[in-house]
Every structure is written in structure tokens, then in C-alpha cells.
Amino acid sequence: MISNLNSKTATELYKILSFLNKKDLEKIPKEEREYIEKLKDNTMTSKINNVSDIRIEKIDEETKGYLAYIFLNYLASEEEKAEYINIINENEARFQKELSEKYDIQKKFNDIKNKKTCNQEVALQVVREKNIFQKIFDKLKEMFSRK
């Protein structure tokens, strides 16, 4: 069941679903269609005025989610459902892998440890340059020791 629908999303959904043929539209439960129609904003102008206006970049992200839900649950054939669920699972697995790599505690610990090691190495390699007075004093000492 579709829930927590805002008026903008309901308006976009209603407009997009209005382009479906009657046979496909009837696959969506009447309660769902009535809920969308009830929440739509009749005063809102839509970016979608005909079928050719339906482009992925014009549709709100929330609307895309609800469209995916409607497609998978009511419009897709069993083969299409299996294919799309497989794609969704692959995307989720890839996303979880990226998250685990990004927030891997052991890796973060090793990075911190390596930074400390690098900082210590750099600290050991720092050579202090003598200031001008020290240079002059050393030259004078060198001159005195020659005599």
C-alpha cells in the first residue's frame, strides 16, 4: 500500500498513471488510485503534459520510488519482476560493499596508525636550519681554530 505521499508526488504519479491504457491502469488496485487522486494538487502545474514529456530527469526522486513500487507490484510480468529484483539486489550489494569499504574500522585504524608512523618518520627527518647568528658564530669559531 502506498503511504506517506505528499501532494507533489501524488500529482506527478497521477499525471504519469493517466497515460496508461485502461487495462494496465486497472491492474493497480482501486484504493491505490483513489489515494493518489485524493492527495494530488489540482492547482499544481506539472512538468509532464504528454507521454513524450516523461523523462527520468524531469521526475522527482520520490515519484521514481513510487513508480518503481507500482511497476514491480502491479504492472510487471513475473520475468520482469525477477529481472528488476535481481538488479535491485545487485545494486544494494554494491552499495553495501562501498559502505563497508568506506567505513571499515580496521582500515581506519590502520590509516591512523600509518599517519602516526609517517608523522614520526617526518619528525625524525626534520633538520633545523641554523639561524644567521649561529652561522656567524660557527664561522668565527672556524676562523679562530685555524690560527
Steps between C-alpha positions, in 0.01 A plus 500: 500500500628843409523728802662826611443653160539877468286702262782571253585131467131407480450755223793363298387140556144582400617674183734215400245230580240686292701407190459126566244314298186396685605133521831583672345768719248249633787274614570764767256453790214745511596609855848595382368702207241674719763581763727658237210693349387622843847636586581659165509877479272626224658845510853373443633525147676191384821475299337204329226587252519204262673163470804647325561723807561198722875504545699369794664837565162678519355268764552561871705237689211412730271455202754265340490284812122477498500427126746216558273367777191515278682341208645213702184426695229550240623540143810284449486144374662227710813505280526878526455484877778242530729707278438826686525339843833353391617846389381652829683230698821554300479875555439451871794258528726749318378782725560296816849405378583867437369589847700225667816612318437864582429437868727197558618537860815294448597711198438822693711366788781409261479843334531672838787271594676571170453874543661483842788298358541744213489797734764342721723433199457854379572630847825303505603634162449865585831685493509832668668766301736720693401857536730773371657567840588134544660494154705808576606358834605170334703687237674696771581181690634348181720803441631490858581132477716549188747719677 
